[in-house]
């Protein structure tokens, strides 16, 4: 009886794993929409939302339109988004909520809408100096670190690719 239960459990695990792998493959199709549906009418530019987060820790819900400057080449599990118009503007580092989806790895240069929560990540001068020391930087290079690093990040629950 115990052997039948273990066999059943093993077969069920294989089936579930197979289906989850198939789901991941389907998530990287080129249909253009991933995660939750996005109302593109309310989208704001990268420059606008970066100015809106000044003085705040986060913005809970926002839709942003921009251009993909870089994509995770391992899995497509993150992207960097810049302004459509100004390629020298600050990047927004985008991850996907609960790893619910991944994006195609060949979308650099494509326009996208991202929807979710935007927040500021601040790395203190002390932490930057410690990281530099850990990485073997010279004492002269470490002494040059004088300002915290402020990065804009985004946890997206939906992405729409517009090639």
C-alpha positions in Angstrom: 0.0 0.0 0.0 2.8 2.3 0.9 4.6 1.6 -2.4 1.5 2.5 -4.4 1.2 5.8 -2.6 4.9 6.7 -3.2 4.5 5.7 -6.9 1.4 7.8 -7.2 3.1 10.8 -5.5 6.1 10.4 -7.8 3.9 10.3 -11.0 1.9 13.3 -9.7 5.1 15.3 -9.1 6.4 14.6 -12.6 3.2 15.7 -14.2 3.1 18.9 -12.1 6.7 19.7 -12.9 6.1 19.0 -16.6 3.1 21.4 -16.7 5.0 24.1 -14.8 7.9 23.9 -17.4 5.3 24.1 -20.2 3.8 27.2 -18.5 7.2 28.9 -18.4 7.8 28.2 -22.1 4.4 29.7 -22.9 5.2 32.8 -20.9 8.1 33.7 -23.3 5.9 33.7 -26.4 6.0 36.9 -28.5 2.4 37.9 -27.9 3.5 41.2 -26.3 1.5 41.1 -23.0 2.8 39.5 -19.8 1.2 39.5 -16.4 -1.8 41.7 -15.6 -3.5 43.8 -18.3 -2.3 47.3 -18.6 -4.3 50.5 -19.3 -1.9 52.3 -21.6 -3.9 55.5 -21.6 -2.7 56.4 -18.1 1.0 55.8 -19.0 3.6 58.4 -18.1 7.1 58.9 -19.5 10.2 57.7 -17.7 11.3 61.3 -17.1 8.0 62.2 -15.6 7.9 59.3 -13.1 11.5 59.8 -12.1 10.7 63.4 -11.2 7.6 62.2 -9.3 9.5 59.9 -7.1 11.9 62.7 -5.9 11.5 63.1 -2.2 9.4 59.8 -1.9 10.4 56.3 -1.1 8.0 54.7 -3.5 4.9 55.1 -5.7 2.5 52.2 -5.2 0.8 52.0 -8.6 2.0 53.6 -11.8 2.1 52.8 -15.5 5.3 53.9 -17.4 6.1 53.9 -21.1 9.7 53.6 -22.1 12.3 51.7 -24.1 14.1 48.6 -23.1 17.9 49.2 -22.9 18.9 45.9 -21.5 17.4 42.4 -20.8 18.6 39.6 -18.5 20.2 37.2 -21.0 20.1 34.3 -18.6 16.3 34.0 -18.3 14.6 37.3 -19.3 13.8 37.9 -15.6 14.6 41.7 -15.5 14.9 44.6 -17.9 16.3 48.1 -17.7 13.9 50.8 -19.1 14.9 54.3 -20.3 13.1 57.2 -21.9 11.9 56.7 -25.5 13.3 60.1 -26.4 16.4 60.5 -24.3 18.8 57.5 -24.2 21.0 59.3 -21.7 18.3 59.5 -19.1 18.3 57.5 -15.8 17.4 53.9 -16.1 14.7 52.1 -14.2 15.6 48.6 -13.1 12.5 46.4 -13.6 11.8 43.0 -12.0 8.6 41.0 -12.3 6.4 40.4 -9.2 6.7 36.9 -7.8 8.6 35.8 -10.9 5.2 35.3 -12.5 6.6 35.7 -16.0 9.8 36.3 -18.0 10.3 38.3 -21.1 12.0 37.3 -24.4 15.7 38.0 -24.4 15.7 39.8 -27.7 13.6 42.9 -26.9 16.3 45.4 -26.3 15.3 48.6 -28.2 11.6 47.8 -28.0 9.1 50.2 -26.5 7.3 48.8 -23.4 4.6 49.7 -20.9 5.3 48.6 -17.4 2.8 48.6 -14.5 3.4 48.2 -10.8 5.3 49.8 -7.9 8.3 52.1 -8.3 10.7 52.7 -5.5 14.1 54.2 -4.7 17.0 52.0 -3.6 19.6 53.9 -1.6 23.0 52.3 -0.9 24.8 54.3 1.9 28.4 55.6 1.5 29.5 53.1 4.2 28.0 50.2 2.4 29.5 51.3 -0.9 32.9 51.6 0.6 32.6 48.2 2.3 31.5 46.6 -1.1 34.5 48.3 -2.8 36.9 47.0 -0.2 35.4 43.5 -0.5 35.9 43.7 -4.3 39.6 44.7 -3.9 39.5 48.4 -4.8 42.5 50.4 -3.8 42.3 52.7 -0.7 42.5 55.7 -3.1 39.5 54.6 -5.1 37.5 53.8 -1.9 38.3 57.3 -0.6 36.7 58.8 -3.7 33.3 57.4 -2.7 31.5 60.3 -1.1 27.8 60.1 -2.0 25.2 57.4 -1.6 24.0 55.5 -4.7 20.4 56.1 -5.5 18.8 53.7 -8.0 15.2 53.7 -9.3 13.7 50.2 -9.3 10.3 48.8 -10.3 8.3 45.7 -9.4 6.1 45.1 -12.4 2.9 43.0 -12.3 2.3 43.6 -16.0 4.4 44.4 -19.1 3.2 45.1 -22.6 5.8 45.1 -25.5 5.2 47.3 -28.4 7.9 46.5 -31.0 
